[in-house]
Amino acid sequence: MEIRPAMDMMRESVFNIIAPRLAGSSFLDLFSGSGTIAIEAASRGACAVELCEMDKSKAKVILQNVAMTESLGLTVRCHFMAVELFLKRCKKQFDFIFFDPPFPYKYRRSLLETVERRQLLAPSGEAIIHYPQESPLPGQIGSLSRHDLRVYGRSLVGFYRAERSQVPSGAPGQP
């Protein structure tokens, strides 16, 4: 029996959950670390994939990993800045936004509030956030409603969707 790290199992499970809606989607990976989540999204059919990582010491590894995928015809756009700043500047909507902040990070709810307030999720989009059991998130954050919660050891992954019937004109990503 192969023993795999918990993060790999969690990542595989998340992608199995969203797989039916991933092809042709837009995907944003926040706190991307090595870029693995963004690359996985691109390899599974997401067509507009971006990542954001604040730790510039990880940039070399991320760029090397992304360069390897380009030979396969996959494209991942990289941003190296604080996630909070990226979200404030972002003018696009995404079908999926994946958050994997470090466990000591205390502002998860604030990030989801920013995504909700700035309407960065496409109308049928989904925010997916990985966090420790010791720091629970509410089931409702503004118009974002958690519709699924998975447990992986001491980690939780919450799946949130916006409960709005239509995106107002002039919202980011709209004409």
ABEGO torsion letter per residue (X at the ends): XBBBBAAAAAAAAAAAAAAAAABGBBBBBBGAEAGAAAAAAAAAGBABBBBBBABAAAAAAAAAAAAAAAAAGBBBBBBBBBAAAAAAABABBBABBBBBBBAABAAAAAAAAAAAAAGABBAABBBBBBBBAABBBBABBEABBBABBBBBEABBBBBBBBBBABBBBGBBGBX
